[in-house]
């Protein structure tokens, strides 16, 4: 947004909404683009074999919990290394 404001010559003191500045520059909202790319990525992962590391990491989380005051479990702690080796 900072760059678009600079391109249009507007500052924050002009109190122009970001939507108006994006329409002036013919820029679509980044949120819609990100959602589309994330959907494409998930579709790509879904087509992979079940044993692939990226699919395991997406579908599973580090198993187990720790006592109060201890740090959260890590992948290294959960035994994933034994599965992949």
Contact map, one row per residue, 1 for C-alpha under 8 A:
1111100000000000010000000000000000000000000000000000000000000000000000000000000000000
1111110000000000000000000000000000000000000000000000000000000000000000000000000000000
1111111000000000000000000000000000000000000000000000000000000000000000000000000000000
1111111100000000000011001000000000000000000000000000000000000000000000000000000000000
1111111111100000000010000000000000000000000000000000000000000000000000000000000000000
0111111111100000000000000000000000000000000000000000000000000000000000000000000000000
0011111111000000000000000000000000000000000000000000000000000000000000000000000000000
0001111111000000000010001000000000000000000000000000000000000000000000000000000000000
0000111111100000000000000000000000000000000000000000000000000000000000000000000000000
0000111111110101000000000000000000000000000000000000000000000000000000000000000000000
0000110011111111000000000000000000000000000000000000000000000000000000000000000000000
0000000001111111000000000000000000000000000000000000000000000000000000000000000000000
0000000000111110000000000000000000000000000000000000000000000000000000000000000000000
0000000001111111000000000000000000000000000000000000000000000000000000000000000000000
0000000000111111100000000000000000000000000000000000000000000000000000000000000000000
0000000001110111110110000000000000000000000000000000000000000000000000000000000000000
0000000000000011111110000000000000000000000000000000000000000000000000000000000000000
1000000000000001111111000000000000000000000000000000000000000000000000000000000000000
0000000000000000111111100000000000000000000000000000000000000000000000000000000000000
0000000000000001111111110000000000000000000000000000000000000000000000000000000000000
0001100100000001111111111000000000000000000000000000000000000000000000000000000000000
0001000000000000011111111111100000000000000000000000000000000000000000000000000000000
0000000000000000001111111111000000000000000000000000000000000000000000000000000000000
0000000000000000000111111110000000000000000000000000000000000000000000000000000000000
0001000100000000000011111110000000000000000000000000000000000000000000000000000000000
0000000000000000000001111111000000000000000000000000000000000000000000000000000000000
0000000000000000000001111111100000000000000000000000000000000000000000000000000000000
0000000000000000000001100111110100000000000000000000000000000000000000000000000000000
0000000000000000000001000011111110000000000000000000000000000000000000000000000000000
0000000000000000000000000001111111000000000000000000000000000000000000000000000000000
0000000000000000000000000000111111100000000000000000000000000000000000000000000000000
0000000000000000000000000001111111110000000000000000000000000000000000000000000000000
0000000000000000000000000000111111111000000000000000000000000000000000000000000000000
0000000000000000000000000000011111111100000000000000000000000000000000000000000000000
0000000000000000000000000000001111111110000000000000000000000000000000000000000000000
0000000000000000000000000000000111111111000000000000000000000000000000000000000000000
0000000000000000000000000000000011111111100000000000000000000000000000000000000000000
0000000000000000000000000000000001111111110000000000000000000000000000000000000000000
0000000000000000000000000000000000111111111000000000000000000000000000000000000000000
0000000000000000000000000000000000011111111100000000000000000000000000000000000000000
0000000000000000000000000000000000001111111110000000000000000000000000000000000000000
0000000000000000000000000000000000000111111111000000000000000000000000000000000000000
0000000000000000000000000000000000000011111111100000000000000000000000000000000000000
0000000000000000000000000000000000000001111111110000000000000000000000000000000000000
0000000000000000000000000000000000000000111111110000011000000000000000000000000000000
0000000000000000000000000000000000000000011111110000001000000000000000000000000000000
0000000000000000000000000000000000000000001111111000000000000000000000000000000000000
0000000000000000000000000000000000000000000111111101001000000000000000000000000000000
0000000000000000000000000000000000000000000000111111001000000000000000000000000000000
0000000000000000000000000000000000000000000000011111001100000000000000000000000000000
0000000000000000000000000000000000000000000000001111101100000000000000000000000000000
0000000000000000000000000000000000000000000000011111111100000000000000000000000000000
0000000000000000000000000000000000000000000000000011111110000000000000000000000000010
0000000000000000000000000000000000000000000010000001111111000000000000000000000000000
0000000000000000000000000000000000000000000011011111111111100000000000000000000000000
0000000000000000000000000000000000000000000000000111111111110000000000000000000000000
0000000000000000000000000000000000000000000000000000111111111000000000000000000000000
0000000000000000000000000000000000000000000000000000011111111000000000000000000000000
0000000000000000000000000000000000000000000000000000001111111000000000000000000000000
0000000000000000000000000000000000000000000000000000000111111100000000000000000000000
0000000000000000000000000000000000000000000000000000000011111110000000000010000000000
0000000000000000000000000000000000000000000000000000000000011111000000001110110000000
0000000000000000000000000000000000000000000000000000000000001111100000001000010000000
0000000000000000000000000000000000000000000000000000000000000111110000001000010000000
0000000000000000000000000000000000000000000000000000000000000011111000011000000000000
0000000000000000000000000000000000000000000000000000000000000001111101111000000000000
0000000000000000000000000000000000000000000000000000000000000000111111000000000000000
0000000000000000000000000000000000000000000000000000000000000000011111000000000000000
0000000000000000000000000000000000000000000000000000000000000000001111100000000000000
0000000000000000000000000000000000000000000000000000000000000000011111110000000000000
0000000000000000000000000000000000000000000000000000000000000000010011111000000000000
0000000000000000000000000000000000000000000000000000000000000000110001111100000000000
0000000000000000000000000000000000000000000000000000000000000111110000111110110000000
0000000000000000000000000000000000000000000000000000000000000100000000011111110000000
0000000000000000000000000000000000000000000000000000000000001100000000001111111110000
0000000000000000000000000000000000000000000000000000000000000000000000000111111110000
0000000000000000000000000000000000000000000000000000000000000100000000001111111100000
0000000000000000000000000000000000000000000000000000000000000111000000001111111100000
0000000000000000000000000000000000000000000000000000000000000000000000000011111111100
0000000000000000000000000000000000000000000000000000000000000000000000000011111111110
0000000000000000000000000000000000000000000000000000000000000000000000000011001111111
0000000000000000000000000000000000000000000000000000000000000000000000000000001111111
0000000000000000000000000000000000000000000000000000000000000000000000000000001111111
0000000000000000000000000000000000000000000000000000100000000000000000000000000111111
0000000000000000000000000000000000000000000000000000000000000000000000000000000011111
